[in-house]
Amino acid sequence: MKILTPDGRTDGHLTGSTSRLGRELIKSTNVCLPGAALEPFPTVRHPRIHQPVVGTPLTLRCRPPRSYPKATIFWGVENVGLQQIETDDRVTLDYNGNYLRYE
């Protein structure tokens, strides 16, 4: 399929378009062609140092950048590459990507 007359919007939605599929000319009134997007992570000027106390829960907040499709979030260990921290009954990630550890 080749889009011949998009309406010029940049958000992936075409409110009217003409397409050609082989010899057939197709007119459409509403088409959605979403694209991929990933904004950069925000710069942290003053990172917080956490000193968890044994027996108390720990929450590390995550502020992932906007993305489409929605990004998969995991926490890793510094200086170990992409080694993911495993989750279990004590260590979980919530829907927003926040790291939660329970004692």
Sequence and secondary structure as in RCSB ss.txt:
>XXXX:A:sequence
MKILTPDGRTDGHLTGSTSRLGRELIKSTNVCLPGAALEPFPTVRHPRIHQPVVGTPLTLRCRPPRSYPKATIFW
GVENVGLQQIETDDRVTLDYNGNYLRYE
>XXXX:A:secstr
 EE      SSSEESSEEEEETTEEEEES EE    EE      SS       TTS EEE      EES      
B TTSSS B    SSEEE TT  EEE  
